[in-house]
């Protein structure tokens, strides 16, 4: 049985006169892949930013496994098991692929202050980094500078950074952004595999409807800062209101 891992109550955020998030209440269940969809300006990324501590809500509450985490900082949320990727690429381009993953792994293992002591002193770190890179099919590129990777591989690296702290719940903001169909398919299969192998709950914000309906166990539809509806992929695909906001084209 899937237990509720994260929920929001009356979550609200405005920017001046613009109401970005209006009383949003969601319940996210463990060991499921949930997608959040909606037209541009629906509030999807703002919602993730509120949950992951990038923004502070004007009112409302966020609960993780029953604990109020509304005002916790991003670093404290990571330690509790909540991570994310970003719509805009968020890697360290001048570090190697290995070093990009080494940083969060060192932090996970409580060795973040010893980064310059030599990786040979930390065989457990090396093994963990190599395992993560193998999971995302980047092990053979571990000594390349991250900025020299093709765009698709940079997206995979960002996903690897997000899962490196072994999160219980991981938010992915447009993971297939800028990818061709072949690269998107790889990301889809990777997320599915990681969800099963690592028992991570993934929450995906995505515009690629093919990916959404192929990937998701549950779909939440947002519009104008509110939850329009939610349900299983088949239910969402046939929902008249959802078809209307998308003009029936992408669905």
Sine and cosine of phi, psi and omega as CSV:
sin_phi,cos_phi,sin_psi,cos_psi,sin_omega,cos_omega
0.00,0.00,0.71,-0.71,-0.01,-1.00
-0.99,0.13,0.85,-0.52,0.02,-1.00
-1.00,0.00,0.46,-0.89,0.05,-1.00
-0.95,0.30,0.80,-0.61,-0.05,-1.00
-0.96,-0.28,-0.52,0.85,-0.02,-1.00
-0.53,-0.85,0.62,-0.78,0.02,-1.00
-0.58,-0.82,0.39,-0.92,0.10,-1.00
-0.82,-0.58,0.54,-0.84,0.01,-1.00
-0.79,-0.61,0.89,-0.45,0.06,-1.00
0.78,0.62,0.65,0.76,-0.05,-1.00
-0.94,0.33,0.79,-0.61,-0.11,-0.99
-0.67,-0.74,0.69,-0.73,0.05,-1.00
-0.49,-0.87,0.78,-0.63,0.06,-1.00
-0.80,-0.59,0.43,-0.90,0.09,-1.00
-0.85,-0.52,0.99,-0.17,-0.13,-0.99
0.91,0.41,-0.81,-0.58,0.01,-1.00
-1.00,0.01,-0.01,1.00,-0.04,-1.00
-1.00,-0.06,0.86,-0.50,0.02,-1.00
-1.00,0.04,0.98,-0.21,-0.07,-1.00
-0.99,0.16,-0.64,0.77,0.02,-1.00
-0.74,-0.67,0.82,-0.57,-0.16,-0.99
-0.83,-0.56,1.00,-0.01,0.09,-1.00
0.90,0.43,0.63,0.78,-0.08,-1.00
-0.96,0.28,0.76,-0.65,0.08,-1.00
-0.77,-0.63,0.89,-0.45,0.02,-1.00
-0.75,-0.66,0.44,-0.90,0.10,-1.00
-0.80,-0.60,0.89,-0.46,-0.03,-1.00
-0.97,-0.25,0.82,-0.58,-0.06,-1.00
-1.00,-0.10,0.50,-0.86,-0.05,-1.00
-0.94,0.34,0.43,-0.90,0.08,-1.00
0.83,0.56,0.56,0.83,0.10,-1.00
-0.77,-0.64,0.48,-0.88,0.14,-0.99
-0.99,-0.17,0.93,-0.37,-0.02,-1.00
-0.95,-0.32,0.75,-0.66,0.07,-1.00
-0.96,-0.29,0.62,-0.79,0.10,-1.00
-0.93,-0.38,0.88,-0.47,-0.05,-1.00
-0.84,-0.55,0.18,-0.98,0.02,-1.00
0.41,-0.91,0.31,-0.95,0.00,-1.00
-0.92,0.39,0.19,-0.98,0.05,-1.00
-0.83,0.55,0.69,-0.73,0.00,-1.00
0.99,0.11,0.14,0.99,-0.03,-1.00
-0.96,0.29,-0.37,0.93,0.02,-1.00
0.95,-0.31,0.20,0.98,-0.09,-1.00
-0.89,0.46,-0.81,0.58,-0.03,-1.00
-0.92,0.38,-0.59,0.81,0.05,-1.00
-0.87,0.49,-0.64,0.77,0.03,-1.00
-0.88,0.48,-0.72,0.69,0.04,-1.00
-0.89,0.46,-0.67,0.74,0.00,-1.00
-0.88,0.48,-0.57,0.82,0.04,-1.00
-0.94,0.35,-0.71,0.71,-0.05,-1.00
-0.92,0.39,-0.58,0.81,-0.08,-1.00
-0.99,-0.10,0.20,0.98,0.16,-0.99
0.99,0.10,0.10,1.00,0.05,-1.00
-0.95,0.32,-0.62,0.79,0.04,-1.00
-0.86,-0.51,0.35,-0.94,0.09,-1.00
-0.95,-0.32,0.71,-0.70,0.01,-1.00
-0.95,0.32,0.46,-0.89,0.12,-0.99
-0.95,0.31,-0.59,0.81,0.11,-0.99
-0.35,-0.94,0.20,-0.98,-0.04,-1.00
0.97,-0.25,0.12,-0.99,-0.07,-1.00
-0.73,-0.68,0.46,-0.89,0.10,-1.00
-0.82,-0.58,0.77,-0.64,-0.03,-1.00
-0.84,-0.54,0.72,-0.69,0.07,-1.00
-0.87,-0.49,0.92,-0.38,-0.06,-1.00
0.79,0.61,0.66,0.75,0.07,-1.00
1.00,0.04,-0.17,0.99,-0.03,-1.00
-1.00,-0.10,0.70,-0.71,0.04,-1.00
-0.95,0.30,0.92,-0.40,-0.02,-1.00
-0.91,-0.42,0.27,0.96,-0.15,-0.99
-0.79,0.61,-0.65,0.76,-0.13,-0.99
-0.93,-0.35,0.28,0.96,0.03,-1.00
-0.98,0.22,0.54,-0.84,0.04,-1.00
-0.96,0.26,0.29,-0.96,-0.06,-1.00
-0.86,0.51,-0.67,0.74,-0.03,-1.00
-0.91,0.42,-0.57,0.82,0.04,-1.00
-0.95,0.32,-0.55,0.83,0.04,-1.00
-0.92,0.39,-0.62,0.78,0.04,-1.00
-0.88,0.48,-0.68,0.74,0.00,-1.00
-0.90,0.43,-0.47,0.88,0.03,-1.00
-0.99,0.16,-0.26,0.97,0.04,-1.00
0.92,-0.39,0.41,0.91,0.01,-1.00
-0.86,-0.51,0.88,-0.47,0.01,-1.00
-0.77,-0.64,0.07,-1.00,-0.03,-1.00
-0.37,-0.93,0.31,-0.95,0.26,-0.97
-0.92,-0.40,0.14,-0.99,-0.09,-1.00
-0.87,-0.49,0.44,-0.90,0.05,-1.00
-0.90,0.44,-0.64,0.76,0.09,-1.00
-1.00,-0.01,0.71,-0.71,-0.09,-1.00
-0.78,0.63,0.74,-0.67,-0.09,-1.00
-0.72,-0.69,0.93,0.37,0.05,-1.00
-0.84,-0.54,0.10,-1.00,0.06,-1.00
-0.98,-0.21,1.00,-0.09,-0.16,-0.99
-0.90,0.43,-0.43,0.90,-0.05,-1.00
-1.00,-0.05,-0.04,1.00,0.12,-0.99
-0.99,-0.14,0.36,-0.93,0.05,-1.00
-0.95,0.32,0.25,-0.97,0.07,-1.00
-0.84,0.55,-0.70,0.71,0.02,-1.00
-0.85,0.53,-0.74,0.68,-0.06,-1.00
-0.91,0.42,-0.53,0.85,0.05,-1.00
-0.86,0.50,-0.60,0.80,0.01,-1.00
-1.00,0.05,-0.49,0.87,0.00,-1.00
-0.86,0.51,-0.63,0.77,-0.04,-1.00
-0.86,0.52,-0.83,0.56,0.01,-1.00
-0.92,0.39,-0.49,0.87,0.03,-1.00
-0.93,0.36,-0.67,0.74,0.08,-1.00
-0.85,0.53,-0.67,0.74,0.02,-1.00
-0.91,0.42,-0.68,0.73,0.02,-1.00
-0.85,0.53,-0.66,0.75,-0.06,-1.00
-1.00,0.01,0.13,0.99,0.05,-1.00
0.96,0.29,0.47,0.88,-0.05,-1.00
-0.85,-0.53,0.39,0.92,-0.10,-0.99
-0.91,0.42,-0.35,0.94,0.00,-1.00
-1.00,0.04,-0.02,1.00,-0.08,-1.00
-0.91,-0.42,0.38,0.92,-0.10,-0.99
-0.85,0.53,-0.61,0.79,-0.10,-0.99
-1.00,-0.02,0.17,0.99,-0.01,-1.00
-0.99,0.13,-0.09,1.00,0.02,-1.00
0.97,-0.25,0.84,-0.54,-0.09,-1.00
-0.92,0.39,-0.38,0.93,0.01,-1.00
-0.89,0.45,-0.36,0.93,0.02,-1.00
-0.97,0.23,-0.16,0.99,-0.12,-0.99
-0.76,-0.65,0.96,0.27,-0.02,-1.00
-0.89,0.46,-0.55,0.84,0.01,-1.00
-0.90,0.43,-0.58,0.82,0.05,-1.00
-0.92,0.40,-0.73,0.69,0.00,-1.00
-0.85,0.53,-0.70,0.71,-0.02,-1.00
-0.90,0.43,-0.65,0.76,-0.01,-1.00
-0.93,0.38,-0.69,0.72,0.02,-1.00
-0.88,0.47,-0.72,0.70,-0.01,-1.00
-0.89,0.46,-0.61,0.80,0.04,-1.00
-0.89,0.46,-0.70,0.71,0.00,-1.00
-0.90,0.44,-0.69,0.72,0.00,-1.00
-0.91,0.42,-0.57,0.82,0.06,-1.00
-0.92,0.38,-0.62,0.79,0.02,-1.00
-0.86,0.50,-0.58,0.82,-0.04,-1.00
-0.97,-0.22,0.25,0.97,0.08,-1.00
0.88,0.47,0.61,0.79,0.02,-1.00
-0.85,-0.53,0.16,0.99,-0.07,-1.00
-0.87,0.50,-0.62,0.79,-0.03,-1.00
-0.96,0.28,-0.11,0.99,0.00,-1.00
-0.90,-0.43,0.33,0.94,-0.15,-0.99
-0.92,0.40,-0.38,0.92,-0.02,-1.00
-0.99,-0.12,0.01,1.00,0.08,-1.00
-0.97,0.24,0.49,-0.87,0.17,-0.99
-0.93,0.37,0.68,-0.73,-0.07,-1.00
-0.86,0.51,-0.57,0.82,-0.01,-1.00
-0.94,0.35,-0.23,0.97,0.00,-1.00
-1.00,-0.08,-0.06,1.00,0.04,-1.00
-0.95,0.32,0.51,-0.86,0.16,-0.99
-0.87,0.50,0.36,-0.93,-0.09,-1.00
-0.83,0.56,-0.71,0.71,-0.02,-1.00
-0.87,0.50,-0.65,0.76,0.02,-1.00
-0.94,0.34,-0.53,0.85,0.08,-1.00
-0.90,0.44,-0.61,0.79,0.07,-1.00
-0.90,0.43,-0.64,0.77,0.05,-1.00
-0.91,0.42,-0.62,0.79,0.03,-1.00
-0.90,0.43,-0.65,0.76,0.02,-1.00
-0.90,0.44,-0.63,0.78,0.08,-1.00
-0.89,0.46,-0.65,0.76,0.02,-1.00
-0.89,0.46,-0.64,0.77,0.04,-1.00
-0.88,0.47,-0.64,0.77,-0.03,-1.00
-0.92,0.39,-0.56,0.83,-0.04,-1.00
-1.00,-0.04,-0.16,0.99,-0.04,-1.00
-0.85,0.53,-0.60,0.80,0.01,-1.00
-0.97,0.24,0.15,0.99,-0.02,-1.00
0.83,0.55,0.86,0.51,-0.07,-1.00
-0.96,0.29,0.41,-0.91,0.16,-0.99
-0.99,0.13,-0.54,0.84,0.01,-1.00
-0.67,-0.74,0.73,-0.68,-0.08,-1.00
-0.76,-0.65,0.83,-0.56,0.02,-1.00
-0.99,-0.11,0.79,-0.62,0.00,-1.00
-0.89,-0.45,0.90,-0.43,-0.04,-1.00
-0.99,-0.14,0.96,-0.28,0.00,-1.00
0.81,0.58,0.85,0.52,-0.05,-1.00
-0.89,0.45,-0.37,0.93,-0.01,-1.00
-0.98,-0.19,0.19,0.98,-0.05,-1.00
-0.85,0.53,0.80,-0.60,0.04,-1.00
0.98,0.18,0.06,1.00,-0.03,-1.00
-1.00,-0.05,0.45,-0.89,0.13,-0.99
-0.99,0.13,0.19,-0.98,-0.05,-1.00
-0.82,0.57,-0.61,0.79,0.00,-1.00
-0.91,0.42,-0.69,0.73,0.01,-1.00
-0.92,0.40,-0.63,0.77,0.02,-1.00
-0.88,0.47,-0.64,0.77,0.01,-1.00
-0.89,0.46,-0.62,0.78,0.03,-1.00
-0.89,0.45,-0.67,0.74,0.01,-1.00
-0.90,0.44,-0.67,0.74,0.01,-1.00
-0.84,0.54,-0.78,0.63,-0.03,-1.00
-0.91,0.42,-0.59,0.81,0.00,-1.00
-0.91,0.42,-0.71,0.70,0.00,-1.00
-0.89,0.46,-0.68,0.73,0.04,-1.00
-0.86,0.51,-0.71,0.70,-0.05,-1.00
-0.91,0.41,-0.68,0.74,0.00,-1.00
-0.92,0.40,-0.61,0.80,0.00,-1.00
-0.87,0.49,-0.61,0.79,0.00,-1.00
-0.98,0.20,-0.76,0.65,-0.10,-0.99
-0.94,0.35,-0.69,0.73,-0.07,-1.00
-1.00,-0.08,-0.10,0.99,-0.04,-1.00
0.82,0.58,0.69,0.73,0.02,-1.00
-0.99,-0.13,0.68,-0.74,0.08,-1.00
-1.00,0.04,0.91,-0.42,-0.01,-1.00
-0.98,-0.19,0.72,-0.70,0.12,-0.99
-0.89,-0.46,0.88,-0.47,-0.17,-0.99
-0.90,-0.44,0.82,-0.57,0.19,-0.98
-0.99,-0.15,0.85,-0.53,-0.16,-0.99
-0.45,-0.89,0.61,-0.79,0.07,-1.00
-1.00,-0.09,-0.36,0.93,-0.02,-1.00
-0.96,0.26,0.98,-0.22,-0.10,-1.00
-0.93,0.37,-0.51,0.86,0.07,-1.00
-0.88,0.48,-0.71,0.71,0.03,-1.00
-0.90,0.44,-0.69,0.73,-0.03,-1.00
-0.86,0.52,-0.77,0.64,-0.08,-1.00
-0.97,0.26,-0.38,0.92,0.05,-1.00
-0.99,0.16,-0.48,0.88,-0.16,-0.99
-1.00,-0.08,-0.58,0.82,-0.31,-0.95
-0.99,0.10,0.59,-0.81,0.24,-0.97
-1.00,0.00,-0.47,0.88,-0.06,-1.00
-0.54,-0.84,0.58,-0.82,-0.02,-1.00
-0.77,-0.64,0.76,-0.65,0.10,-1.00
-0.95,-0.32,0.79,-0.61,-0.02,-1.00
-0.96,-0.29,0.82,-0.57,0.04,-1.00
-0.94,-0.34,0.48,-0.87,0.09,-1.00
-0.41,-0.91,0.80,-0.60,0.05,-1.00
0.82,0.58,0.67,0.74,0.10,-1.00
0.98,0.18,0.14,0.99,-0.03,-1.00
-0.78,-0.63,0.29,-0.96,0.09,-1.00
-0.99,0.12,0.89,-0.45,0.02,-1.00
-0.98,0.20,-0.75,0.66,0.02,-1.00
-0.22,-0.98,0.14,-0.99,0.10,-0.99
-0.43,-0.90,0.38,-0.93,-0.02,-1.00
0.22,-0.98,-0.12,-0.99,0.06,-1.00
-0.95,0.30,0.38,-0.92,-0.08,-1.00
-0.78,0.62,-0.69,0.73,0.00,-1.00
-0.88,0.48,-0.63,0.78,0.02,-1.00
-0.92,0.40,-0.67,0.74,-0.03,-1.00
-0.92,0.38,-0.64,0.76,-0.03,-1.00
-0.88,0.47,-0.51,0.86,-0.04,-1.00
-0.99,-0.14,0.00,1.00,-0.06,-1.00
-0.96,0.29,0.81,-0.59,-0.08,-1.00
-0.91,0.42,-0.65,0.76,-0.01,-1.00
-0.90,0.43,-0.63,0.77,0.03,-1.00
-0.90,0.43,-0.69,0.73,0.03,-1.00
-0.87,0.49,-0.59,0.80,-0.02,-1.00
-0.92,0.39,-0.69,0.72,-0.05,-1.00
-0.95,0.31,-0.40,0.92,0.08,-1.00
-0.99,-0.13,0.05,1.00,-0.04,-1.00
0.86,0.51,0.34,0.94,0.06,-1.00
0.95,0.30,0.01,1.00,-0.14,-0.99
-0.98,0.19,-0.85,0.52,-0.08,-1.00
-0.95,0.32,-0.44,0.90,-0.03,-1.00
-1.00,0.09,0.00,0.00,0.00,0.00
